[in-house]
């Protein structure tokens, strides 16, 4: 992805992973005809063949599921570490942040083992524990969505 402010670009993968770990919400952007549809989601993630892979869960029906079934390409955004830096003048104010934007393919996860593993990743991301038992009935009751990032860019302003 092209970034205008190269001085704010983060390319170190361990720094990018730390930023992801500090985020508690991923905004998924889907196409709804000629209009965007953006939804905030809890997530889990890992690297697979050096690609970022994010997982989400939710209801098996609804606008998000309908849009994913129509178009398997999506954008995403994560951000964290926000702080307003004040100054005596309005133009002197600044805002500290770390963010990642990107795009990739999005698909429904159907196979039980991958669904259970995805749900454990979501739990691990939010609780920092990874020894969760995921009963088949629980996994079957929810939709699990997988986003594989084809491209992304990370930026920070300190």
C-alpha positions, 0 to 999 in steps of 0.5 A: 500500500502507498503511504504519503507520510513515509516518516510515520510508516512502521515496517518492523513486523514485531512492532506491527504485531505489538500494535495489533495486540494492543488493539481491541477492535477491528473495523471491517469495511465491506461493499454494499453496492456503491456504498461502504458498510463498516462494522466494528468487530472483536477479533483474534489473529495469527500469521499463516505463511507470513500473512496476517489472518484475522478471525471474527464471530457473530450471528449466522445471518445479517447484513455482514454475512450477506455482503461477504457472500456477495463480495469476498474482498474487504478493507480493514482498520485497527488503531490504538495508543491515542493521546491528544498532545495539547499546545497553546495554539489550535494548529499546534495540537497533535494526536498520537496514534498507531494504526493499520489499514489494509485489504484482503479476502474474507470468507466464512469458516465452515470446518469445525476444527478451524472454527474452534481454533479461530474462536480460541484465537479470539478468546486469547486476544481478549483474555490473554489465555489460550486454553479454552475448550470450544464445545462443538455446539458452541462453534456450530451456533455462530458464524466465524469469518476469516480475513486474510490480508493481501496488503496492509500498511502500519503508521504511528505518530508519537 
